[in-house]
């Protein structure tokens, strides 16, 4: 099953805000400003099962791969 993003849940696990921790000119912010992956969920939806635990969002997966190679 493809997990739907349900909003920001980062405050559930720690007591600081990630927005405050990433500087304005950081690579992550520059990538986010130019990378539009909104189309990806629709393209990959047919490949996800409706059984079991929700998977990682495909947009998040691609973003993690880009940062890992950056």
mmJSON file of the N, C-alpha and C atoms, coordinates in Angstrom:
{"data_MODEL":{"atom_site":{
"group_PDB":["ATOM","ATOM","ATOM","ATOM","ATOM","ATOM","ATOM","ATOM","ATOM","ATOM","ATOM","ATOM","ATOM","ATOM","ATOM","ATOM","ATOM","ATOM","ATOM","ATOM","ATOM","ATOM","ATOM","ATOM","ATOM","ATOM","ATOM","ATOM","ATOM","ATOM","ATOM","ATOM","ATOM","ATOM","ATOM","ATOM","ATOM","ATOM","ATOM","ATOM","ATOM","ATOM","ATOM","ATOM","ATOM","ATOM","ATOM","ATOM","ATOM","ATOM","ATOM","ATOM","ATOM","ATOM","ATOM","ATOM","ATOM","ATOM","ATOM","ATOM","ATOM","ATOM","ATOM","ATOM","ATOM","ATOM","ATOM","ATOM","ATOM","ATOM","ATOM","ATOM","ATOM","ATOM","ATOM","ATOM","ATOM","ATOM","ATOM","ATOM","ATOM","ATOM","ATOM","ATOM","ATOM","ATOM","ATOM","ATOM","ATOM","ATOM","ATOM","ATOM","ATOM","ATOM","ATOM","ATOM","ATOM","ATOM","ATOM","ATOM","ATOM","ATOM","ATOM","ATOM","ATOM","ATOM","ATOM","ATOM","ATOM","ATOM","ATOM","ATOM","ATOM","ATOM","ATOM","ATOM","ATOM","ATOM","ATOM","ATOM","ATOM","ATOM","ATOM","ATOM","ATOM","ATOM","ATOM","ATOM","ATOM","ATOM","ATOM","ATOM","ATOM","ATOM","ATOM","ATOM","ATOM","ATOM","ATOM","ATOM","ATOM","ATOM","ATOM","ATOM","ATOM","ATOM","ATOM","ATOM","ATOM","ATOM","ATOM","ATOM","ATOM","ATOM","ATOM","ATOM","ATOM","ATOM","ATOM","ATOM","ATOM","ATOM","ATOM","ATOM","ATOM","ATOM","ATOM","ATOM","ATOM","ATOM","ATOM","ATOM","ATOM","ATOM","ATOM","ATOM","ATOM","ATOM","ATOM","ATOM","ATOM","ATOM","ATOM","ATOM","ATOM","ATOM","ATOM","ATOM","ATOM","ATOM","ATOM","ATOM","ATOM","ATOM","ATOM","ATOM","ATOM","ATOM","ATOM","ATOM","ATOM","ATOM","ATOM","ATOM","ATOM","ATOM","ATOM","ATOM","ATOM","ATOM"],
"id":[1,2,3,4,5,6,7,8,9,10,11,12,13,14,15,16,17,18,19,20,21,22,23,24,25,26,27,28,29,30,31,32,33,34,35,36,37,38,39,40,41,42,43,44,45,46,47,48,49,50,51,52,53,54,55,56,57,58,59,60,61,62,63,64,65,66,67,68,69,70,71,72,73,74,75,76,77,78,79,80,81,82,83,84,85,86,87,88,89,90,91,92,93,94,95,96,97,98,99,100,101,102,103,104,105,106,107,108,109,110,111,112,113,114,115,116,117,118,119,120,121,122,123,124,125,126,127,128,129,130,131,132,133,134,135,136,137,138,139,140,141,142,143,144,145,146,147,148,149,150,151,152,153,154,155,156,157,158,159,160,161,162,163,164,165,166,167,168,169,170,171,172,173,174,175,176,177,178,179,180,181,182,183,184,185,186,187,188,189,190,191,192,193,194,195,196,197,198,199,200,201,202,203,204,205,206,207,208,209,210],
"type_symbol":["N","C","C","N","C","C","N","C","C","N","C","C","N","C","C","N","C","C","N","C","C","N","C","C","N","C","C","N","C","C","N","C","C","N","C","C","N","C","C","N","C","C","N","C","C","N","C","C","N","C","C","N","C","C","N","C","C","N","C","C","N","C","C","N","C","C","N","C","C","N","C","C","N","C","C","N","C","C","N","C","C","N","C","C","N","C","C","N","C","C","N","C","C","N","C","C","N","C","C","N","C","C","N","C","C","N","C","C","N","C","C","N","C","C","N","C","C","N","C","C","N","C","C","N","C","C","N","C","C","N","C","C","N","C","C","N","C","C","N","C","C","N","C","C","N","C","C","N","C","C","N","C","C","N","C","C","N","C","C","N","C","C","N","C","C","N","C","C","N","C","C","N","C","C","N","C","C","N","C","C","N","C","C","N","C","C","N","C","C","N","C","C","N","C","C","N","C","C","N","C","C","N","C","C","N","C","C","N","C","C"],
"label_atom_id":["N","CA","C","N","CA","C","N","CA","C","N","CA","C","N","CA","C","N","CA","C","N","CA","C","N","CA","C","N","CA","C","N","CA","C","N","CA","C","N","CA","C","N","CA","C","N","CA","C","N","CA","C","N","CA","C","N","CA","C","N","CA","C","N","CA","C","N","CA","C","N","CA","C","N","CA","C","N","CA","C","N","CA","C","N","CA","C","N","CA","C","N","CA","C","N","CA","C","N","CA","C","N","CA","C","N","CA","C","N","CA","C","N","CA","C","N","CA","C","N","CA","C","N","CA","C","N","CA","C","N","CA","C","N","CA","C","N","CA","C","N","CA","C","N","CA","C","N","CA","C","N","CA","C","N","CA","C","N","CA","C","N","CA","C","N","CA","C","N","CA","C","N","CA","C","N","CA","C","N","CA","C","N","CA","C","N","CA","C","N","CA","C","N","CA","C","N","CA","C","N","CA","C","N","CA","C","N","CA","C","N","CA","C","N","CA","C","N","CA","C","N","CA","C","N","CA","C","N","CA","C","N","CA","C","N","CA","C","N","CA","C","N","CA","C"],
"label_alt_id":[null,null,null,null,null,null,null,null,null,null,null,null,null,null,null,null,null,null,null,null,null,null,null,null,null,null,null,null,null,null,null,null,null,null,null,null,null,null,null,null,null,null,null,null,null,null,null,null,null,null,null,null,null,null,null,null,null,null,null,null,null,null,null,null,null,null,null,null,null,null,null,null,null,null,null,null,null,null,null,null,null,null,null,null,null,null,null,null,null,null,null,null,null,null,null,null,null,null,null,null,null,null,null,null,null,null,null,null,null,null,null,null,null,null,null,null,null,null,null,null,null,null,null,null,null,null,null,null,null,null,null,null,null,null,null,null,null,null,null,null,null,null,null,null,null,null,null,null,null,null,null,null,null,null,null,null,null,null,null,null,null,null,null,null,null,null,null,null,null,null,null,null,null,null,null,null,null,null,null,null,null,null,null,null,null,null,null,null,null,null,null,null,null,null,null,null,null,null,null,null,null,null,null,null,null,null,null,null,null,null],
"label_comp_id":["UNK","UNK","UNK","UNK","UNK","UNK","UNK","UNK","UNK","UNK","UNK","UNK","UNK","UNK","UNK","UNK","UNK","UNK","UNK","UNK","UNK","UNK","UNK","UNK","UNK","UNK","UNK","UNK","UNK","UNK","UNK","UNK","UNK","UNK","UNK","UNK","UNK","UNK","UNK","UNK","UNK","UNK","UNK","UNK","UNK","UNK","UNK","UNK","UNK","UNK","UNK","UNK","UNK","UNK","UNK","UNK","UNK","UNK","UNK","UNK","UNK","UNK","UNK","UNK","UNK","UNK","UNK","UNK","UNK","UNK","UNK","UNK","UNK","UNK","UNK","UNK","UNK","UNK","UNK","UNK","UNK","UNK","UNK","UNK","UNK","UNK","UNK","UNK","UNK","UNK","UNK","UNK","UNK","UNK","UNK","UNK","UNK","UNK","UNK","UNK","UNK","UNK","UNK","UNK","UNK","UNK","UNK","UNK","UNK","UNK","UNK","UNK","UNK","UNK","UNK","UNK","UNK","UNK","UNK","UNK","UNK","UNK","UNK","UNK","UNK","UNK","UNK","UNK","UNK","UNK","UNK","UNK","UNK","UNK","UNK","UNK","UNK","UNK","UNK","UNK","UNK","UNK","UNK","UNK","UNK","UNK","UNK","UNK","UNK","UNK","UNK","UNK","UNK","UNK","UNK","UNK","UNK","UNK","UNK","UNK","UNK","UNK","UNK","UNK","UNK","UNK","UNK","UNK","UNK","UNK","UNK","UNK","UNK","UNK","UNK","UNK","UNK","UNK","UNK","UNK","UNK","UNK","UNK","UNK","UNK","UNK","UNK","UNK","UNK","UNK","UNK","UNK","UNK","UNK","UNK","UNK","UNK","UNK","UNK","UNK","UNK","UNK","UNK","UNK","UNK","UNK","UNK","UNK","UNK","UNK"],
"label_asym_id":["A","A","A","A","A","A","A","A","A","A","A","A","A","A","A","A","A","A","A","A","A","A","A","A","A","A","A","A","A","A","A","A","A","A","A","A","A","A","A","A","A","A","A","A","A","A","A","A","A","A","A","A","A","A","A","A","A","A","A","A","A","A","A","A","A","A","A","A","A","A","A","A","A","A","A","A","A","A","A","A","A","A","A","A","A","A","A","A","A","A","A","A","A","A","A","A","A","A","A","A","A","A","A","A","A","A","A","A","A","A","A","A","A","A","A","A","A","A","A","A","A","A","A","A","A","A","A","A","A","A","A","A","A","A","A","A","A","A","A","A","A","A","A","A","A","A","A","A","A","A","A","A","A","A","A","A","A","A","A","A","A","A","A","A","A","A","A","A","A","A","A","A","A","A","A","A","A","A","A","A","A","A","A","A","A","A","A","A","A","A","A","A","A","A","A","A","A","A","A","A","A","A","A","A","A","A","A","A","A","A"],
"label_entity_id":["1","1","1","1","1","1","1","1","1","1","1","1","1","1","1","1","1","1","1","1","1","1","1","1","1","1","1","1","1","1","1","1","1","1","1","1","1","1","1","1","1","1","1","1","1","1","1","1","1","1","1","1","1","1","1","1","1","1","1","1","1","1","1","1","1","1","1","1","1","1","1","1","1","1","1","1","1","1","1","1","1","1","1","1","1","1","1","1","1","1","1","1","1","1","1","1","1","1","1","1","1","1","1","1","1","1","1","1","1","1","1","1","1","1","1","1","1","1","1","1","1","1","1","1","1","1","1","1","1","1","1","1","1","1","1","1","1","1","1","1","1","1","1","1","1","1","1","1","1","1","1","1","1","1","1","1","1","1","1","1","1","1","1","1","1","1","1","1","1","1","1","1","1","1","1","1","1","1","1","1","1","1","1","1","1","1","1","1","1","1","1","1","1","1","1","1","1","1","1","1","1","1","1","1","1","1","1","1","1","1"],
"label_seq_id":[1,1,1,2,2,2,3,3,3,4,4,4,5,5,5,6,6,6,7,7,7,8,8,8,9,9,9,10,10,10,11,11,11,12,12,12,13,13,13,14,14,14,15,15,15,16,16,16,17,17,17,18,18,18,19,19,19,20,20,20,21,21,21,22,22,22,23,23,23,24,24,24,25,25,25,26,26,26,27,27,27,28,28,28,29,29,29,30,30,30,31,31,31,32,32,32,33,33,33,34,34,34,35,35,35,36,36,36,37,37,37,38,38,38,39,39,39,40,40,40,41,41,41,42,42,42,43,43,43,44,44,44,45,45,45,46,46,46,47,47,47,48,48,48,49,49,49,50,50,50,51,51,51,52,52,52,53,53,53,54,54,54,55,55,55,56,56,56,57,57,57,58,58,58,59,59,59,60,60,60,61,61,61,62,62,62,63,63,63,64,64,64,65,65,65,66,66,66,67,67,67,68,68,68,69,69,69,70,70,70],
"pdbx_PDB_ins_code":[null,null,null,null,null,null,null,null,null,null,null,null,null,null,null,null,null,null,null,null,null,null,null,null,null,null,null,null,null,null,null,null,null,null,null,null,null,null,null,null,null,null,null,null,null,null,null,null,null,null,null,null,null,null,null,null,null,null,null,null,null,null,null,null,null,null,null,null,null,null,null,null,null,null,null,null,null,null,null,null,null,null,null,null,null,null,null,null,null,null,null,null,null,null,null,null,null,null,null,null,null,null,null,null,null,null,null,null,null,null,null,null,null,null,null,null,null,null,null,null,null,null,null,null,null,null,null,null,null,null,null,null,null,null,null,null,null,null,null,null,null,null,null,null,null,null,null,null,null,null,null,null,null,null,null,null,null,null,null,null,null,null,null,null,null,null,null,null,null,null,null,null,null,null,null,null,null,null,null,null,null,null,null,null,null,null,null,null,null,null,null,null,null,null,null,null,null,null,null,null,null,null,null,null,null,null,null,null,null,null],
"Cartn_x":[0.851,0.0,0.885,0.565,1.352,0.878,1.768,1.415,1.168,0.086,-0.23,0.464,1.021,1.581,0.442,0.533,-0.554,-0.197,0.754,1.171,2.46,2.85,4.106,3.911,4.662,4.62,5.966,6.864,8.203,8.22,7.246,7.247,6.828,6.378,5.981,7.172,8.343,9.479,10.615,10.615,11.666,11.138,11.901,11.406,11.975,12.365,12.815,12.153,12.147,11.503,12.561,12.363,13.325,13.483,12.438,12.533,13.564,13.682,14.667,16.077,16.211,17.519,18.215,17.462,18.05,18.232,19.481,19.738,19.074,18.83,18.136,18.795,20.125,20.817,21.274,20.795,21.227,20.792,21.558,21.266,19.839,19.349,17.987,16.941,17.128,16.16,16.249,17.453,17.621,16.989,17.158,16.533,15.017,14.5,13.052,12.453,13.198,12.691,12.537,13.337,13.303,12.743,12.59,12.178,10.692,9.915,8.48,8.203,7.899,7.613,6.135,5.287,3.863,3.232,3.776,3.266,3.624,4.646,5.194,4.215,3.463,2.51,1.491,0.961,0.004,0.616,1.871,2.554,2.876,3.104,3.515,2.384,1.221,0.116,-0.273,-0.224,-0.633,0.317,1.505,2.515,2.524,1.652,1.614,0.44,0.676,-0.354,-1.251,-2.453,-3.372,-3.347,-2.444,-2.309,-1.042,-1.05,0.161,0.367,1.564,1.923,2.103,1.821,2.05,3.534,3.812,5.192,5.658,6.922,7.46,6.909,6.556,6.038,7.066,6.64,7.598,8.328,7.668,8.332,9.472,9.214,10.241,11.401,11.096,12.131,13.074,12.515,13.348,14.167,13.564,14.308,15.474,15.254,16.341,17.465,17.117,18.136,18.961,18.307,19.013,19.971,19.505,20.368,21.522,21.266,22.314,23.417,23.048,24.038,24.661,24.07,24.525,25.775],
"Cartn_y":[-1.181,0.0,1.228,2.187,3.401,4.38,4.733,5.641,7.057,7.631,9.017,9.948,11.051,12.011,12.658,12.608,13.114,14.432,15.134,16.385,16.204,17.228,17.188,16.487,15.426,14.698,14.721,15.593,15.598,15.947,16.686,17.082,15.936,14.812,13.684,12.955,13.077,12.264,13.039,14.333,15.121,16.516,17.243,18.521,19.735,19.611,20.762,20.727,21.859,21.992,21.857,20.925,20.731,21.987,22.764,24.006,24.953,24.955,25.812,25.253,23.966,23.308,23.341,23.532,23.546,24.995,25.432,26.827,27.183,28.435,28.907,28.53,28.553,28.249,26.806,25.94,24.547,23.817,22.798,22.002,21.453,21.013,20.469,21.494,22.718,23.771,24.121,24.103,24.407,23.308,22.058,20.945,21.066,21.344,21.444,22.561,23.638,24.785,24.479,23.563,23.32,21.953,21.041,19.682,19.48,19.319,19.076,17.619,16.83,15.413,15.09,16.09,15.878,14.866,14.701,13.776,12.317,12.107,10.777,9.817,10.297,9.447,8.821,9.604,9.085,8.066,8.275,7.356,6.011,6.003,4.765,4.083,4.686,4.169,2.734,2.383,1.043,-0.058,0.308,-0.677,-0.956,-0.341,-0.52,-1.398,-2.251,-3.149,-2.417,-2.92,-2.351,-3.157,-4.128,-4.972,-4.605,-4.879,-4.683,-3.255,-3.003,-1.679,-0.683,0.585,1.604,1.693,1.901,2.033,3.476,3.69,5.052,5.765,6.999,7.808,7.827,7.602,7.58,8.912,10.02,11.326,11.41,10.957,10.974,10.053,8.896,7.954,8.58,9.237,9.873,11.012,11.793,12.88,12.342,11.24,10.647,10.15,9.563,9.1,10.265,11.35,12.524,13.085,13.214,13.742,12.772,11.479,10.496,10.549,10.884,10.973,12.35,13.342,14.739,15.033],
"Cartn_z":[0.0,0.0,0.0,-0.825,-0.913,0.157,1.054,2.134,1.639,2.042,1.699,2.685,2.218,3.168,3.952,5.248,6.092,6.771,6.237,6.833,7.615,8.327,9.065,10.397,10.617,11.868,12.567,12.109,12.668,14.156,14.638,16.041,16.966,16.418,17.252,17.861,17.25,17.646,18.305,18.199,18.817,19.122,19.881,20.395,19.678,18.434,17.662,16.292,15.645,14.347,13.254,12.325,11.245,10.398,10.238,9.466,10.072,11.378,12.045,11.939,11.69,11.686,10.321,9.243,7.9,7.464,7.273,6.876,5.544,5.335,4.141,2.828,2.743,1.498,1.379,2.225,2.243,0.968,0.573,-0.619,-0.61,0.533,0.61,0.21,0.633,0.283,-1.198,-1.755,-3.186,-4.037,-3.629,-4.349,-4.275,-3.097,-2.913,-3.756,-3.959,-4.72,-6.211,-6.744,-8.193,-8.584,-7.627,-7.944,-7.657,-8.713,-8.568,-8.901,-7.885,-8.084,-7.84,-7.945,-7.667,-8.627,-9.802,-10.803,-10.49,-9.663,-9.455,-8.77,-7.815,-7.101,-8.063,-8.979,-9.957,-10.893,-11.275,-12.189,-11.536,-10.236,-9.557,-8.8,-8.747,-7.946,-8.301,-9.553,-9.989,-9.505,-9.066,-8.668,-7.167,-6.42,-4.972,-4.569,-3.602,-3.103,-2.106,-1.94,-0.948,0.348,0.438,1.619,2.385,3.661,4.461,4.91,5.382,5.914,4.775,5.044,4.013,3.662,2.398,1.96,2.119,1.84,1.839,0.609,0.773,-0.322,-1.467,-2.722,-3.834,-4.007,-3.721,-3.812,-2.81,-1.598,-0.56,-0.93,-1.498,-1.902,-2.928,-3.94,-4.969,-4.365,-3.485,-2.841,-2.013,-1.291,-0.501,-1.392,-2.543,-3.473,-4.03,-4.37,-4.895,-3.856,-2.626,-1.564,-1.304,-1.38,-1.155,-2.201,-3.418,-4.493,-4.584,-3.902,-4.013,-3.261],
"occupancy":[1.0,1.0,1.0,1.0,1.0,1.0,1.0,1.0,1.0,1.0,1.0,1.0,1.0,1.0,1.0,1.0,1.0,1.0,1.0,1.0,1.0,1.0,1.0,1.0,1.0,1.0,1.0,1.0,1.0,1.0,1.0,1.0,1.0,1.0,1.0,1.0,1.0,1.0,1.0,1.0,1.0,1.0,1.0,1.0,1.0,1.0,1.0,1.0,1.0,1.0,1.0,1.0,1.0,1.0,1.0,1.0,1.0,1.0,1.0,1.0,1.0,1.0,1.0,1.0,1.0,1.0,1.0,1.0,1.0,1.0,1.0,1.0,1.0,1.0,1.0,1.0,1.0,1.0,1.0,1.0,1.0,1.0,1.0,1.0,1.0,1.0,1.0,1.0,1.0,1.0,1.0,1.0,1.0,1.0,1.0,1.0,1.0,1.0,1.0,1.0,1.0,1.0,1.0,1.0,1.0,1.0,1.0,1.0,1.0,1.0,1.0,1.0,1.0,1.0,1.0,1.0,1.0,1.0,1.0,1.0,1.0,1.0,1.0,1.0,1.0,1.0,1.0,1.0,1.0,1.0,1.0,1.0,1.0,1.0,1.0,1.0,1.0,1.0,1.0,1.0,1.0,1.0,1.0,1.0,1.0,1.0,1.0,1.0,1.0,1.0,1.0,1.0,1.0,1.0,1.0,1.0,1.0,1.0,1.0,1.0,1.0,1.0,1.0,1.0,1.0,1.0,1.0,1.0,1.0,1.0,1.0,1.0,1.0,1.0,1.0,1.0,1.0,1.0,1.0,1.0,1.0,1.0,1.0,1.0,1.0,1.0,1.0,1.0,1.0,1.0,1.0,1.0,1.0,1.0,1.0,1.0,1.0,1.0,1.0,1.0,1.0,1.0,1.0,1.0,1.0,1.0,1.0,1.0,1.0,1.0],
"B_iso_or_equiv":[0.0,0.0,0.0,0.0,0.0,0.0,0.0,0.0,0.0,0.0,0.0,0.0,0.0,0.0,0.0,0.0,0.0,0.0,0.0,0.0,0.0,0.0,0.0,0.0,0.0,0.0,0.0,0.0,0.0,0.0,0.0,0.0,0.0,0.0,0.0,0.0,0.0,0.0,0.0,0.0,0.0,0.0,0.0,0.0,0.0,0.0,0.0,0.0,0.0,0.0,0.0,0.0,0.0,0.0,0.0,0.0,0.0,0.0,0.0,0.0,0.0,0.0,0.0,0.0,0.0,0.0,0.0,0.0,0.0,0.0,0.0,0.0,0.0,0.0,0.0,0.0,0.0,0.0,0.0,0.0,0.0,0.0,0.0,0.0,0.0,0.0,0.0,0.0,0.0,0.0,0.0,0.0,0.0,0.0,0.0,0.0,0.0,0.0,0.0,0.0,0.0,0.0,0.0,0.0,0.0,0.0,0.0,0.0,0.0,0.0,0.0,0.0,0.0,0.0,0.0,0.0,0.0,0.0,0.0,0.0,0.0,0.0,0.0,0.0,0.0,0.0,0.0,0.0,0.0,0.0,0.0,0.0,0.0,0.0,0.0,0.0,0.0,0.0,0.0,0.0,0.0,0.0,0.0,0.0,0.0,0.0,0.0,0.0,0.0,0.0,0.0,0.0,0.0,0.0,0.0,0.0,0.0,0.0,0.0,0.0,0.0,0.0,0.0,0.0,0.0,0.0,0.0,0.0,0.0,0.0,0.0,0.0,0.0,0.0,0.0,0.0,0.0,0.0,0.0,0.0,0.0,0.0,0.0,0.0,0.0,0.0,0.0,0.0,0.0,0.0,0.0,0.0,0.0,0.0,0.0,0.0,0.0,0.0,0.0,0.0,0.0,0.0,0.0,0.0,0.0,0.0,0.0,0.0,0.0,0.0],
"pdbx_formal_charge":[null,null,null,null,null,null,null,null,null,null,null,null,null,null,null,null,null,null,null,null,null,null,null,null,null,null,null,null,null,null,null,null,null,null,null,null,null,null,null,null,null,null,null,null,null,null,null,null,null,null,null,null,null,null,null,null,null,null,null,null,null,null,null,null,null,null,null,null,null,null,null,null,null,null,null,null,null,null,null,null,null,null,null,null,null,null,null,null,null,null,null,null,null,null,null,null,null,null,null,null,null,null,null,null,null,null,null,null,null,null,null,null,null,null,null,null,null,null,null,null,null,null,null,null,null,null,null,null,null,null,null,null,null,null,null,null,null,null,null,null,null,null,null,null,null,null,null,null,null,null,null,null,null,null,null,null,null,null,null,null,null,null,null,null,null,null,null,null,null,null,null,null,null,null,null,null,null,null,null,null,null,null,null,null,null,null,null,null,null,null,null,null,null,null,null,null,null,null,null,null,null,null,null,null,null,null,null,null,null,null],
"auth_seq_id":[1,1,1,2,2,2,3,3,3,4,4,4,5,5,5,6,6,6,7,7,7,8,8,8,9,9,9,10,10,10,11,11,11,12,12,12,13,13,13,14,14,14,15,15,15,16,16,16,17,17,17,18,18,18,19,19,19,20,20,20,21,21,21,22,22,22,23,23,23,24,24,24,25,25,25,26,26,26,27,27,27,28,28,28,29,29,29,30,30,30,31,31,31,32,32,32,33,33,33,34,34,34,35,35,35,36,36,36,37,37,37,38,38,38,39,39,39,40,40,40,41,41,41,42,42,42,43,43,43,44,44,44,45,45,45,46,46,46,47,47,47,48,48,48,49,49,49,50,50,50,51,51,51,52,52,52,53,53,53,54,54,54,55,55,55,56,56,56,57,57,57,58,58,58,59,59,59,60,60,60,61,61,61,62,62,62,63,63,63,64,64,64,65,65,65,66,66,66,67,67,67,68,68,68,69,69,69,70,70,70],
"auth_comp_id":["UNK","UNK","UNK","UNK","UNK","UNK","UNK","UNK","UNK","UNK","UNK","UNK","UNK","UNK","UNK","UNK","UNK","UNK","UNK","UNK","UNK","UNK","UNK","UNK","UNK","UNK","UNK","UNK","UNK","UNK","UNK","UNK","UNK","UNK","UNK","UNK","UNK","UNK","UNK","UNK","UNK","UNK","UNK","UNK","UNK","UNK","UNK","UNK","UNK","UNK","UNK","UNK","UNK","UNK","UNK","UNK","UNK","UNK","UNK","UNK","UNK","UNK","UNK","UNK","UNK","UNK","UNK","UNK","UNK","UNK","UNK","UNK","UNK","UNK","UNK","UNK","UNK","UNK","UNK","UNK","UNK","UNK","UNK","UNK","UNK","UNK","UNK","UNK","UNK","UNK","UNK","UNK","UNK","UNK","UNK","UNK","UNK","UNK","UNK","UNK","UNK","UNK","UNK","UNK","UNK","UNK","UNK","UNK","UNK","UNK","UNK","UNK","UNK","UNK","UNK","UNK","UNK","UNK","UNK","UNK","UNK","UNK","UNK","UNK","UNK","UNK","UNK","UNK","UNK","UNK","UNK","UNK","UNK","UNK","UNK","UNK","UNK","UNK","UNK","UNK","UNK","UNK","UNK","UNK","UNK","UNK","UNK","UNK","UNK","UNK","UNK","UNK","UNK","UNK","UNK","UNK","UNK","UNK","UNK","UNK","UNK","UNK","UNK","UNK","UNK","UNK","UNK","UNK","UNK","UNK","UNK","UNK","UNK","UNK","UNK","UNK","UNK","UNK","UNK","UNK","UNK","UNK","UNK","UNK","UNK","UNK","UNK","UNK","UNK","UNK","UNK","UNK","UNK","UNK","UNK","UNK","UNK","UNK","UNK","UNK","UNK","UNK","UNK","UNK","UNK","UNK","UNK","UNK","UNK","UNK"],
"auth_asym_id":["A","A","A","A","A","A","A","A","A","A","A","A","A","A","A","A","A","A","A","A","A","A","A","A","A","A","A","A","A","A","A","A","A","A","A","A","A","A","A","A","A","A","A","A","A","A","A","A","A","A","A","A","A","A","A","A","A","A","A","A","A","A","A","A","A","A","A","A","A","A","A","A","A","A","A","A","A","A","A","A","A","A","A","A","A","A","A","A","A","A","A","A","A","A","A","A","A","A","A","A","A","A","A","A","A","A","A","A","A","A","A","A","A","A","A","A","A","A","A","A","A","A","A","A","A","A","A","A","A","A","A","A","A","A","A","A","A","A","A","A","A","A","A","A","A","A","A","A","A","A","A","A","A","A","A","A","A","A","A","A","A","A","A","A","A","A","A","A","A","A","A","A","A","A","A","A","A","A","A","A","A","A","A","A","A","A","A","A","A","A","A","A","A","A","A","A","A","A","A","A","A","A","A","A","A","A","A","A","A","A"],
"auth_atom_id":["N","CA","C","N","CA","C","N","CA","C","N","CA","C","N","CA","C","N","CA","C","N","CA","C","N","CA","C","N","CA","C","N","CA","C","N","CA","C","N","CA","C","N","CA","C","N","CA","C","N","CA","C","N","CA","C","N","CA","C","N","CA","C","N","CA","C","N","CA","C","N","CA","C","N","CA","C","N","CA","C","N","CA","C","N","CA","C","N","CA","C","N","CA","C","N","CA","C","N","CA","C","N","CA","C","N","CA","C","N","CA","C","N","CA","C","N","CA","C","N","CA","C","N","CA","C","N","CA","C","N","CA","C","N","CA","C","N","CA","C","N","CA","C","N","CA","C","N","CA","C","N","CA","C","N","CA","C","N","CA","C","N","CA","C","N","CA","C","N","CA","C","N","CA","C","N","CA","C","N","CA","C","N","CA","C","N","CA","C","N","CA","C","N","CA","C","N","CA","C","N","CA","C","N","CA","C","N","CA","C","N","CA","C","N","CA","C","N","CA","C","N","CA","C","N","CA","C","N","CA","C","N","CA","C","N","CA","C","N","CA","C","N","CA","C"],
"pdbx_PDB_model_num":[1,1,1,1,1,1,1,1,1,1,1,1,1,1,1,1,1,1,1,1,1,1,1,1,1,1,1,1,1,1,1,1,1,1,1,1,1,1,1,1,1,1,1,1,1,1,1,1,1,1,1,1,1,1,1,1,1,1,1,1,1,1,1,1,1,1,1,1,1,1,1,1,1,1,1,1,1,1,1,1,1,1,1,1,1,1,1,1,1,1,1,1,1,1,1,1,1,1,1,1,1,1,1,1,1,1,1,1,1,1,1,1,1,1,1,1,1,1,1,1,1,1,1,1,1,1,1,1,1,1,1,1,1,1,1,1,1,1,1,1,1,1,1,1,1,1,1,1,1,1,1,1,1,1,1,1,1,1,1,1,1,1,1,1,1,1,1,1,1,1,1,1,1,1,1,1,1,1,1,1,1,1,1,1,1,1,1,1,1,1,1,1,1,1,1,1,1,1,1,1,1,1,1,1,1,1,1,1,1,1]
}}}
